[in-house]
Amino acid sequence: MVVPPTLQPPFLLPPTARLRHDPGGMIPAKADLRRALRGRRRDFAALLDREGRLREAADALAAQALPHIRDARVIAGYWPIGSEADPRPLLHALHDRGRAVALPRVTTPESPMTFHRWRPGDTLVAGGHGLLQPADGAPALLPDLIVTPLVGFDRRLMRMGQGAGYYDRLFARFPDIRRIGLAWSAQEVEEVPADPWDMPLHAIATEREWIEPETA
């Protein structure tokens, strides 16, 4: 699978690409940046949809990520909500290659997010925060690779999430599990505001490229 040349790039990033976090308040705070990035992500997905390229972009995401799954046997993914980068072609490809795929379950705001086995065709049920998640009784799995959605990212591999903190707490509990973010290229910013407890991802896949830490 080759990244379609028509996706390189689909459009120029708006000026918010240059936003930086400013504790003094001169530049939008974290919540404002999150809101702006949600809008940018929504507009980007809508553009792809209008041009009939949304599935093509999701396939390109899978093509970027698949060669880097390595020897992971249990991969935690997610079911996309709204304009989130669509991991479904990647999840199907992993299943076809004999990997175990799990999706998150959220029960209460206080409970940790857990992962449960998913196979193509399984029924998903409504969960918290708009999630579609495995039904009660789906086997719980501990992944050795986590594929995570995000609202925004930067070249340091810092991730801005939805703000509920589920993935932050998960990463803190399992710091040695590989963390790969999936995003549309339009979600990149110059610098994501990071708190002391925030952990960078190990890599990020977009429809255009695979991003890893820079080495000297």
C-alpha positions in Angstrom: 0.0 0.0 0.0 1.5 3.3 -1.1 0.6 6.7 0.3 -1.5 8.4 -2.4 0.3 11.3 -3.9 -2.9 13.4 -3.9 -2.6 13.5 -0.1 0.8 15.3 -0.1 -0.5 17.8 1.2 -4.3 18.3 1.0 -4.2 21.9 2.0 -2.2 24.6 3.8 -2.3 24.6 7.5 -4.1 27.6 9.0 -2.2 30.2 11.1 -2.9 28.3 14.4 -0.2 25.9 13.3 2.2 28.4 14.9 0.5 28.7 18.2 2.7 28.3 21.2 1.7 27.9 24.9 2.3 31.1 26.8 1.8 30.9 30.6 1.5 34.6 30.7 -1.7 34.5 28.7 -0.5 36.3 25.6 -1.4 33.3 23.4 -4.5 31.0 23.8 -4.3 28.7 26.8 -4.5 24.9 26.6 -8.3 24.8 26.5 -8.5 27.4 23.7 -5.8 25.5 21.7 -7.8 22.3 22.1 -10.9 24.0 20.9 -9.1 25.4 17.9 -7.5 22.1 17.0 -10.9 20.3 17.2 -12.2 22.7 14.7 -9.2 22.3 12.5 -9.5 18.5 12.6 -13.2 18.7 11.9 -12.6 21.0 8.9 -9.8 18.7 7.6 -12.0 15.6 7.7 -14.9 17.5 6.1 -12.6 18.5 3.3 -11.4 14.9 2.7 -15.0 13.8 2.8 -16.2 16.4 0.2 -13.4 15.3 -2.1 -14.1 11.6 -1.6 -10.7 11.0 -0.1 -11.6 10.1 3.5 -11.2 6.4 3.1 -8.1 6.9 1.0 -6.6 8.9 3.9 -7.5 6.2 6.4 -5.8 3.6 4.2 -2.7 5.9 4.0 -2.7 6.1 7.8 -2.6 2.3 8.0 0.2 2.2 5.4 2.3 4.5 7.4 1.8 2.6 10.7 1.8 -1.1 9.7 5.6 -1.4 9.0 6.3 -0.1 12.6 4.1 -2.5 14.6 7.1 -4.8 14.9 6.5 -7.9 17.0 3.6 -6.5 19.1 1.0 -9.3 19.6 -1.8 -7.4 21.4 -2.5 -3.9 20.0 -5.0 -1.6 21.7 -6.7 0.7 19.2 -9.9 2.8 19.3 -13.1 3.3 17.4 -13.1 6.8 15.9 -15.5 9.5 17.2 -16.4 12.2 14.8 -13.5 13.6 12.9 -10.8 11.6 14.7 -8.2 9.9 12.5 -9.8 6.7 11.4 -7.8 3.6 12.6 -10.2 1.0 11.2 -8.2 0.0 8.1 -5.2 -0.5 10.4 -7.2 -2.6 12.9 -8.6 -4.8 10.2 -5.1 -5.2 8.7 -3.7 -6.2 12.1 -6.5 -8.7 12.6 -5.8 -10.2 9.2 -2.1 -10.6 10.2 -3.0 -12.6 13.3 -2.6 -9.9 15.9 -5.0 -9.6 18.8 -6.8 -6.2 18.6 -8.4 -4.6 21.7 -10.6 -1.5 22.1 -11.1 0.6 25.2 -13.9 0.4 27.6 -14.9 3.3 29.9 -17.4 2.7 32.7 -17.1 5.7 35.1 -15.0 8.8 35.2 -13.1 7.4 38.2 -12.5 4.0 36.8 -9.4 3.3 34.7 -9.8 2.6 31.0 -9.5 -1.1 30.2 -9.0 -2.9 26.9 -11.1 -5.8 25.5 -10.8 -8.1 22.6 -12.3 -7.0 19.3 -12.8 -8.9 16.0 -14.4 -7.6 12.8 -18.1 -8.0 13.0 -18.3 -7.7 16.8 -21.1 -5.7 18.2 -20.1 -2.4 19.9 -22.1 -0.7 22.5 -22.4 2.9 23.6 -20.1 4.0 26.4 -19.0 7.2 28.1 -17.8 10.2 26.2 -19.4 9.0 23.0 -17.4 5.9 22.7 -18.4 2.8 20.9 -16.8 0.0 22.9 -16.8 -3.8 23.3 -19.8 -5.3 25.1 -19.8 -6.7 28.6 -18.1 -10.1 28.6 -15.5 -9.3 25.9 -12.2 -10.7 27.2 -9.9 -8.1 28.8 -6.4 -7.9 27.3 -3.2 -6.1 28.3 -1.7 -4.6 25.2 2.0 -4.4 24.3 1.3 -1.5 22.0 -1.3 1.3 22.3 -2.6 3.2 19.3 -4.1 6.4 20.6 -6.2 9.2 19.2 -5.4 12.8 19.8 -6.5 16.3 19.3 -3.1 17.8 18.5 0.6 16.9 18.4 4.1 18.4 17.9 7.5 17.2 16.6 8.5 16.4 20.2 5.8 13.7 20.1 3.8 15.5 22.8 0.1 14.7 22.5 -2.9 16.8 23.3 -5.9 14.6 24.2 -9.6 15.3 24.8 -8.9 16.5 28.3 -10.5 13.7 30.3 -7.1 12.2 31.2 -7.9 8.6 30.5 -4.8 8.0 28.4 -2.6 10.1 30.6 -3.5 7.8 33.5 -3.1 4.8 31.4 0.4 5.8 30.2 1.4 6.5 33.8 0.3 3.0 34.9 2.1 1.3 32.0 5.0 3.5 31.0 6.9 0.7 29.2 4.1 0.0 26.7 4.8 1.5 23.3 2.6 4.5 22.5 1.8 5.4 18.9 -0.5 8.3 18.0 -2.7 8.5 15.0 -3.6 11.9 13.6 -4.4 13.8 10.5 -1.5 16.0 9.3 -3.6 19.1 10.0 -3.5 18.4 13.7 0.2 19.3 14.0 1.2 22.4 15.9 4.6 24.0 16.7 4.4 23.2 20.4 1.8 21.4 22.5 1.6 22.8 26.0 2.9 20.1 28.3 2.4 19.5 32.0 5.1 17.8 34.1 3.3 14.5 34.1 2.7 14.4 30.3 4.5 11.6 28.6 5.6 11.8 24.9 4.5 9.2 22.4 7.1 6.9 20.9 5.9 7.7 17.3 3.0 9.3 15.4 1.5 8.3 12.1 -0.4 10.7 9.8 -1.7 10.1 6.3 1.5 11.8 5.1 4.3 10.4 7.2 5.7 8.4 10.1 7.2 10.7 12.8 9.8 9.4 15.3 12.1 11.2 17.8 14.9 13.1 16.1 18.3 11.7 16.7 21.6 13.5 16.7 
